[in-house]
Amino acid sequence: MRRMGAFALKLAEKCKYVEVKSSRKAVDDVIFEVADKWKMPVFTNDSQLRKRLRDISVPVIYVRQKSRLEIEGMIQSHV
C-alpha cells in the first residue's frame, strides 16, 4: 500500500493545476473544451465525459475495480 501511495504522489507531482475562466458553463463542458484544445489526458470516472473525450481522441485515465488505473487512448510525450 505504501508503494502504491508513493507512486500516486509521484504521478500527482507531474500534474499541473490549470485555472480556467468560464462563463457559467458546466464543469464537464469546461474540462472537455480544455482537453480538446490541449489534447492532454484527463483523469475522470464520469462515464459520459469519458465517452465525449474518447470521441475526440483525448486519452482518459480512470479508476477500475477500486484499485487499478486504466488508460483509454494513447498518451504522447510532449517533451
BANUGU-742512 format. One record per residue: x negated, y, z of N, C-alpha, C, CB in turn; residue in three letters. Coordinates in steps of 0.2 Angstrom, whole numbers, plus 5000, padded with zeros to 4 digits. Glycine has a CB too. Example, Ala and Ser with C-alpha at 12.3 -4.5 7.8 and 13.67 -1.06 7.14 Angstrom:
residues 2
493449725039493849785039493449845039494349785045ALA 493649895035493249955036493650005039493049975029SER 
end
This chain:
residues 79
499649945000500050005000499650065000500550005006MET 499050065004498650125004498350134997498050115010ARG 498150084994497850094987498250124982497550024985ARG 498950104983499450124978499550204980500050084979MET 499550214986499650284988499050334986499750294996GLY 498450304986497850344984497950354976497250304986ALA 498150304973498250304965498750364964498450244962PHE 499350364967499850404966499650484967500450394971ALA 499250494973498950554974498450574968498550554981LEU 498050534966497550554960497950574954497150494959LYS 498550534953498950544947499250614948499450494946LEU 499550634954499850694956499350754955500150694963ALA 498750744957498250794956498150814949497550774959GLU 498250774944498250784937498850824934498050724933LYS 499350824938499950854936499950934937500550824940CYS 500350964933500251034933500951064934500051064926LYS 501051114939501651144941501751194935501651174948TYR 502351194932502551244927503151284929502651214920VAL 503051354930503651394931503951414925503451454936GLU 504551404924504951424918505551474920505151364913VAL 505651514916506251564917506751534912506051634915LYS 507351524915507951504911508551554912508051434913SER 508951554908509551594908510151554910509651634902SER 510151524916510751484919510851424915511351534919ARG 510351394912510351334909510351274914509851324903LYS 510651214912510551154916509851134917510951094914ALA 509651114922508951094923508651044918508851064930VAL 509050994916508850944911508750974905509450894911ASP 509151024903509051064897508451104897509651114895ASP 508251134902507551164903507051114902507551204909VAL 507051064905506551014905506450984898506650954910ILE 507050974895507050954888506751004883507750934885PHE 506851064884506551114879505851124880506951184881GLU 505551124887504851124888504551064885504751134896VAL 504751004887504450944884504450944877504850884887ALA 504950964873504950964866504451014863505650984863ASP 504351074867503851124864503151094866503951184868LYS 503051064871502351044873502150974871502251054880TRP 502650934870502650864869502150824874502250854862LYS 502350844880501950814886502450764890501750874891MET 502150714893502550664896502950694902502150614899PRO 503550664903504050694908504150634913504750714905VAL 504150644919504250594924504950604927503750594930PHE 505450554925506150554927506450494927506550604923THR 506950484932507350424932508050434929507350394939ASN 508150494927508850514924508850474917508950584923ASP 509350434916509350394910509650434904509850334911SER 510050484905510250524900509650564897510850564902GLN 509350594902508750634900508250594897508450674906LEU 508050534899507650484896507750474889507550424900ARG 508450464887508650444881508550514876509350424880LYS 508750564879508650634875507850644873508850694878ARG 507450624878506750634877506450584872506350634883LEU 506650524872506450474868506650494861506750404870ARG 507250524860507450544853507050594850508150564854ASP 506650624854506150674851505450654852506350744854ILE 505350594853504650564854504250594859504350564847SER 504550614865504250634871504150574876504550694874VAL 503550554878503350504882503750514889502650494884PRO 504050464892504350464898504050414903505150454897VAL 503950434909503750394915504250384920503050424918ILE 504450324922504950314927504850264931505650304923TYR 505150254937505050204942505550144940505250234949VAL 505250084940505650024939505549974945505349994932ARG 506049944947506049904952505749934959505649834950GLN 505949994960505750024966504950034967506049994972LYS 504550004963503850004965503350004959503649944969SER 503650004953503250004947503350064943503349934943ARG 502850094940502950144935502950114928502350194935LEU 503450134924503450114917503350174913504150084915GLU 503050164907502950224902503350204895502250234901ILE 503750244893504050234886503750284882504850244887GLU 503450264876503150304872502350314873503450374872GLY 502050344868501350344868501150414871501050344861MET 500650404876500350464879499650474876500350454887ILE 499650534873499050554869498650604874499150584862GLN 497950594873497550644877497450704873496850604878SER 497450764877497450824874496750854877498050874877HIS 496250824876495550844878495250884873495150784881VAL 
end
